[in-house]
Amino acid sequence: MYFSQNISAAACCIALFCCLLLPTLAGAQNDLTPPTAPDYSQSACWAALPFREDAADETPKGISPTRDEENK
């Protein structure tokens, strides 16, 4: 019984390997092109900037604000 359970587990692992990794190894992802690089000279390409008020300026609930945030 123990031997047959090990064989079943090994078969499942091999099947999982085939389903997840073989498409990658076969070149299925070679068709994808990488995205273009962001133009960091534009402020729209930045998630947060010191001169722009955005979500990065917010303090999460339960966290006390810093002195800089209190002086706004």
Backbone as CSV, one residue per row, in Angstrom:
resi,resn,N_x,N_y,N_z,CA_x,CA_y,CA_z,C_x,C_y,C_z
1,MET,0.828,-1.186,0.000,0.000,0.000,0.000,0.876,1.255,0.000
2,TYR,1.907,1.299,0.817,2.795,2.452,0.896,3.480,2.681,-0.446
3,PHE,3.896,1.603,-1.094,4.564,1.701,-2.389,3.632,2.282,-3.446
4,SER,2.386,1.842,-3.457,1.438,2.331,-4.464,1.105,3.803,-4.230
5,GLN,1.096,4.267,-2.982,0.856,5.682,-2.704,2.024,6.528,-3.203
6,ASN,3.243,6.019,-3.058,4.409,6.750,-3.547,4.401,6.851,-5.063
7,ILE,3.984,5.784,-5.722,3.892,5.797,-7.184,2.840,6.808,-7.626
8,SER,1.708,6.849,-6.936,0.650,7.800,-7.282,1.123,9.232,-7.077
9,ALA,1.828,9.488,-5.998,2.347,10.828,-5.735,3.377,11.219,-6.796
10,ALA,4.226,10.286,-7.174,5.225,10.562,-8.199,4.557,10.842,-9.543
11,ALA,3.513,10.102,-9.871,2.796,10.318,-11.121,2.131,11.692,-11.132
12,CYS,1.589,12.111,-10.007,0.972,13.436,-9.914,2.021,14.530,-10.087
13,CYS,3.179,14.344,-9.491,4.247,15.337,-9.625,4.723,15.445,-11.069
14,ILE,4.857,14.326,-11.739,5.285,14.331,-13.136,4.236,14.999,-14.014
15,ALA,2.967,14.721,-13.750,1.891,15.339,-14.525,1.871,16.844,-14.303
16,LEU,2.066,17.282,-13.069,2.106,18.705,-12.765,3.283,19.366,-13.471
17,PHE,4.425,18.721,-13.459,5.605,19.231,-14.140,5.321,19.409,-15.633
18,CYS,4.704,18.417,-16.225,4.411,18.473,-17.662,3.431,19.596,-17.990
19,CYS,2.435,19.781,-17.166,1.428,20.809,-17.438,1.969,22.218,-17.237
20,LEU,2.840,22.404,-16.265,3.303,23.746,-15.944,4.572,24.153,-16.669
21,LEU,5.508,23.250,-16.816,6.813,23.639,-17.324,7.052,23.332,-18.789
22,LEU,6.446,22.322,-19.314,6.711,21.972,-20.705,6.302,23.052,-21.696
23,PRO,5.154,23.734,-21.506,4.860,24.816,-22.461,5.939,25.895,-22.463
24,THR,6.511,26.176,-21.317,7.591,27.159,-21.242,8.828,26.647,-21.940
25,LEU,9.162,25.405,-21.693,10.348,24.827,-22.304,10.188,24.672,-23.809
26,ALA,8.962,24.517,-24.263,8.709,24.317,-25.685,8.710,25.626,-26.460
27,GLY,8.864,26.753,-25.768,8.931,28.032,-26.460,7.606,28.741,-26.595
28,ALA,6.631,28.378,-25.785,5.322,29.023,-25.873,5.404,30.500,-25.517
29,GLN,6.379,30.885,-24.725,6.482,32.277,-24.320,7.405,33.086,-25.231
30,ASN,7.948,32.487,-26.243,8.823,33.218,-27.160,8.050,34.230,-27.999
31,ASP,6.731,34.077,-28.073,5.912,34.986,-28.867,5.691,36.325,-28.160
32,LEU,5.940,36.390,-26.874,5.682,37.602,-26.109,6.822,38.598,-26.286
33,THR,6.460,39.835,-26.474,7.475,40.877,-26.557,7.460,41.666,-25.256
34,PRO,8.609,42.094,-24.786,8.634,42.851,-23.525,8.001,44.225,-23.719
35,PRO,7.444,44.781,-22.657,6.843,46.112,-22.790,7.919,47.170,-23.028
36,THR,7.493,48.277,-23.588,8.441,49.369,-23.810,8.827,49.990,-22.475
37,ALA,10.012,50.528,-22.414,10.496,51.141,-21.177,9.728,52.430,-20.904
38,PRO,9.427,52.699,-19.635,8.726,53.947,-19.318,9.619,55.164,-19.549
39,ASP,8.996,56.268,-19.879,9.717,57.524,-20.073,9.678,58.278,-18.745
40,TYR,10.735,58.124,-17.954,10.749,58.691,-16.620,10.889,60.205,-16.606
41,SER,11.001,60.837,-17.756,10.990,62.294,-17.786,9.560,62.816,-17.643
42,GLN,8.569,61.943,-17.782,7.167,62.312,-17.619,6.699,61.903,-16.232
43,SER,6.041,62.804,-15.532,5.597,62.493,-14.172,4.524,61.407,-14.144
44,ALA,3.819,61.192,-15.249,2.796,60.141,-15.294,3.404,58.741,-15.198
45,CYS,4.685,58.603,-15.467,5.345,57.297,-15.417,5.818,56.927,-14.019
46,TRP,5.618,57.805,-13.056,6.065,57.561,-11.686,4.863,57.227,-10.803
47,ALA,5.035,56.277,-9.900,3.961,55.922,-8.969,3.805,56.983,-7.888
48,ALA,4.900,57.607,-7.492,4.856,58.646,-6.464,5.962,59.656,-6.728
49,LEU,5.650,60.898,-6.475,6.631,61.975,-6.607,6.510,62.885,-5.382
50,PRO,7.600,63.491,-4.943,7.537,64.304,-3.737,6.657,65.550,-3.869
51,PHE,6.503,66.078,-5.065,5.717,67.293,-5.247,4.269,67.025,-5.624
52,ARG,3.877,65.761,-5.738,2.510,65.409,-6.128,1.835,64.669,-4.973
53,GLU,0.614,65.052,-4.641,-0.118,64.349,-3.584,-0.771,63.118,-4.206
54,ASP,-0.461,61.952,-3.639,-0.975,60.694,-4.176,-1.116,59.689,-3.043
55,ALA,-1.416,58.452,-3.382,-1.646,57.412,-2.370,-0.417,57.150,-1.503
56,ALA,0.770,57.443,-2.005,1.978,57.232,-1.224,2.075,58.203,-0.054
57,ASP,1.309,59.277,-0.092,1.327,60.266,0.982,0.384,59.901,2.129
58,GLU,-0.435,58.895,1.958,-1.411,58.514,2.978,-0.775,57.582,4.003
59,THR,-1.245,57.683,5.231,-0.800,56.802,6.299,-1.851,55.711,6.486
60,PRO,-1.446,54.439,6.523,-2.417,53.358,6.706,-3.139,53.473,8.050
61,LYS,-4.357,52.971,8.112,-5.120,52.984,9.354,-4.368,52.202,10.419
62,GLY,-4.378,52.718,11.615,-3.712,52.043,12.727,-2.257,52.447,12.899
63,ILE,-1.720,53.234,11.986,-0.338,53.704,12.064,-0.378,55.200,12.362
64,SER,0.386,55.635,13.352,0.385,57.061,13.666,1.230,57.810,12.637
65,PRO,0.770,59.004,12.239,1.503,59.768,11.219,2.842,60.281,11.751
66,THR,3.751,60.545,10.836,5.042,61.112,11.200,4.897,62.623,11.372
67,ARG,5.940,63.283,11.845,5.887,64.739,12.032,5.648,65.451,10.702
68,ASP,6.243,64.971,9.642,6.060,65.598,8.331,4.597,65.565,7.917
69,GLU,3.919,64.464,8.193,2.516,64.336,7.809,1.611,65.194,8.698
70,GLU,1.997,65.389,9.947,1.203,66.225,10.846,1.308,67.693,10.484
71,ASN,2.424,68.118,9.886,2.655,69.518,9.569,2.091,69.947,8.223
72,LYS,1.399,69.082,7.535,0.839,69.432,6.212,-0.283,70.413,6.345
